[in-house]
Amino acid sequence: MAKLSRRLASNVPGDFYVDSECIDCEACQWLAPDNFDEKNDLARVFRQPEGEAETQRALMSVLACPVSAIGTLKRHDYRIAESMFPERIDGPVHYCGYYSPKSYGASSYLITRSQGNVLIDSPRYAKPLVDRLEALGGVSLMVLTHSDDVADHEKFHRHFGCRRILHEADASSDTRHLEILLEGRETVALDDEILLVPVPGHTPGSLCLLFRNTYLFTGDHLSGLPEKGTLRSSRRTCWYNWGEQIRSMERLAQLRFEWVLPGHGRRLHLPYEAMSAELSACLRRMRAA
């Protein structure tokens, strides 16, 4: 729970505030960009919410924060904000919120479909989210993009009975028992909608999931800068091998997609041709880094 005694001086006066426990995961800035931004590498409230809609977005940020660093002076009813997760992004793709401190505040996503819903990476196991997932049809499959973002995978497996997929190169004592461990670097078609693409670089076993040749879930391999319409892949946060990450990006350049949906960083939506051109530009920047 956020504490008023730790309230950051960068917050404007008023009901909502961020305290010094913030880890700058950007959850609040995704959810309520009209009220939260960043200063000195920490989130802050730069403008207090006005009206019901902005207040609910700010309350969603309180729920999503992985370290409970967002607080309020007033008492609020969270039922509406709870009902807004998972939040639909586009078509059958939803954003789960409820970040976990175990994955340093990584985003997770839900794909709803008649063949069985797919959870990409693990959010925090929270009853309001689990109840909403049940209402949307549960979870049949959990795809873990890499070892950093597995969070509460075991709790979700026990509750929903979902199969879990991870690349064996990222398996640890906590995940070596998963139902499906991929091997090698060949792409794997799970069905006519889902393609799993090994992209070693950030970690040895990083994976991307391509859904319907439109939505690319990238883990920590690739993210967007939507205000600039650009893509980025960070050498600073490459934990395994930068050369491998470049080669993995070259593999992605052979695919068609118009959404990049990352674990860390911002999502980006561009038309197919523009996304392809920007991916080529990102590759040039990576080679020069």
Beta strands, then each sheet from edge to edge (+ up, - down):
strand 1: 16-18
strand 2: 36-39
strand 3: 42-45
strand 4: 70-72
strand 5: 87-90
strand 6: 93-95
strand 7: 109-111
strand 8: 118-120
strand 9: 141-143
strand 10: 163-167
strand 11: 180-182
strand 12: 188-189
strand 13: 194-198
strand 14: 207-211
strand 15: 215-219
strand 16: 223-225
strand 17: 230-232
strand 18: 259-262
strand 19: 268-269
sheet 1: 1+ 4-
sheet 2: 2+ 3-
sheet 3: 5+ 6- 7+ 8- 9- 10- 11-
sheet 4: 12+ 13- 14+ 15- 18- 19+
sheet 5: 16+ 17-
end
